[in-house]
Amino acid sequence: MRSIFLAAVRMYVVFVAAAGYLFGQVFFGRFTFVATLIGVSGVLAGVLPQSTGQGGKHRFVRGLTLASCAAGLVGVGLDAYQYYTTLHAPGNSYPWFLVGLFALGLCAIAAAITRK
């Protein structure tokens, strides 16, 4: 059951990162470093395998996954900060219903990696 949940979380994280952040930049023609950071780190965190071994390669993959999750969370924080400090339009709210689940997904991936 836990592996099915984690697979669904990984698919959601990859979908939001690829479709929302990476393809969204191409579609709207507005490129930002923060959105690229979130997109690339989200795709990496969702695609990298869950390494269960103890060798050097497994430690590297685990470290890269944890770094990708951390970079994605920092990027979400920077994106929210930029949104709330520069876009002052009434009724214009940050999409926390999508980005919040994305951030929780990154946390779930990081937690699953550290438990092994």
C-alpha positions as CSV (number, residue, x, y, z in Angstrom):
1,M,0.0,0.0,0.0
2,R,2.8,2.4,0.9
3,S,4.6,1.8,-2.4
4,I,1.4,2.5,-4.4
5,F,0.9,5.8,-2.5
6,L,4.5,6.8,-3.1
7,A,4.2,5.9,-6.8
8,A,1.1,8.1,-7.1
9,V,2.9,10.9,-5.3
10,R,5.9,10.6,-7.6
11,M,3.6,10.7,-10.7
12,Y,1.8,13.8,-9.3
13,V,5.1,15.6,-8.6
14,V,6.5,14.8,-12.1
15,F,3.2,15.9,-13.7
16,V,3.1,19.3,-11.9
17,A,6.8,19.9,-12.4
18,A,6.7,19.1,-16.1
19,A,3.3,20.4,-17.1
20,G,2.9,23.2,-14.7
21,Y,6.4,24.7,-14.3
22,L,8.4,23.6,-17.4
23,F,5.7,23.5,-20.1
24,G,4.0,26.5,-18.6
25,Q,7.0,28.6,-19.2
26,V,7.1,27.5,-22.9
27,F,3.4,28.0,-23.3
28,F,3.3,31.5,-21.9
29,G,6.7,32.6,-23.1
30,R,7.8,33.8,-19.7
31,F,10.9,32.1,-18.4
32,T,12.1,32.4,-14.8
33,F,15.0,30.8,-13.0
34,V,12.7,29.9,-10.0
35,A,10.2,28.0,-12.2
36,T,13.0,26.2,-14.0
37,L,14.5,25.2,-10.6
38,I,11.2,23.9,-9.4
39,G,10.4,22.1,-12.6
40,V,13.8,20.4,-13.0
41,S,14.1,19.5,-9.3
42,G,10.5,18.1,-9.3
43,V,11.1,15.9,-12.3
44,L,14.4,14.7,-10.8
45,A,12.8,13.9,-7.4
46,G,10.0,12.0,-9.1
47,V,12.0,10.1,-11.6
48,L,15.1,9.1,-9.7
49,P,14.8,5.5,-8.4
50,Q,14.4,4.7,-4.7
51,S,17.8,3.3,-4.0
52,T,17.9,0.8,-1.2
53,G,21.5,-0.4,-1.3
54,Q,24.4,0.8,0.8
55,G,27.1,1.4,-1.9
56,G,28.5,4.6,-3.2
57,K,26.1,4.7,-6.2
58,H,23.1,4.3,-3.9
59,R,24.2,7.0,-1.5
60,F,24.8,9.4,-4.5
61,V,21.2,8.7,-5.8
62,R,19.7,9.2,-2.4
63,G,21.7,12.4,-1.9
64,L,20.7,13.7,-5.3
65,T,17.0,12.9,-4.6
66,L,17.2,14.7,-1.3
67,A,18.9,17.7,-2.8
68,S,16.2,17.8,-5.6
69,C,13.5,17.8,-3.0
70,A,15.2,20.5,-1.0
71,A,15.7,22.6,-4.1
72,G,12.1,22.2,-5.1
73,L,10.9,23.3,-1.7
74,V,13.2,26.3,-1.7
75,G,11.9,27.1,-5.2
76,V,8.3,26.9,-4.1
77,G,9.1,29.3,-1.2
78,L,10.8,31.7,-3.5
79,D,8.0,31.6,-6.0
80,A,5.4,32.3,-3.4
81,Y,7.5,35.1,-2.0
82,Q,7.8,36.6,-5.5
83,Y,4.1,36.2,-6.1
84,Y,3.0,37.9,-2.9
85,T,5.5,40.8,-3.1
86,T,5.0,41.8,-6.8
87,L,1.5,40.8,-7.9
88,H,-0.9,43.1,-6.1
89,A,-4.2,42.4,-7.7
90,P,-7.4,42.0,-5.7
91,G,-8.8,38.4,-5.9
92,N,-5.6,37.1,-7.4
93,S,-4.5,34.2,-5.1
94,Y,-1.5,31.9,-5.3
95,P,-2.6,28.3,-6.4
96,W,-1.9,26.6,-3.1
97,F,-4.3,23.8,-3.9
98,L,-1.8,22.6,-6.6
99,V,1.5,23.9,-5.2
100,G,0.8,22.8,-1.6
101,L,0.2,19.2,-2.7
102,F,3.4,19.5,-4.9
103,A,5.4,20.6,-1.8
104,L,3.8,17.8,0.3
105,G,4.7,15.3,-2.4
106,L,8.3,16.5,-2.3
107,C,8.3,16.1,1.5
108,A,6.8,12.6,1.2
109,I,9.5,11.6,-1.3
110,A,12.3,12.9,0.9
111,A,10.8,11.1,3.9
112,A,10.6,7.8,2.0
113,I,14.2,8.2,1.0
114,T,15.5,8.9,4.5
115,R,13.6,6.0,6.0
116,K,15.6,3.4,4.0
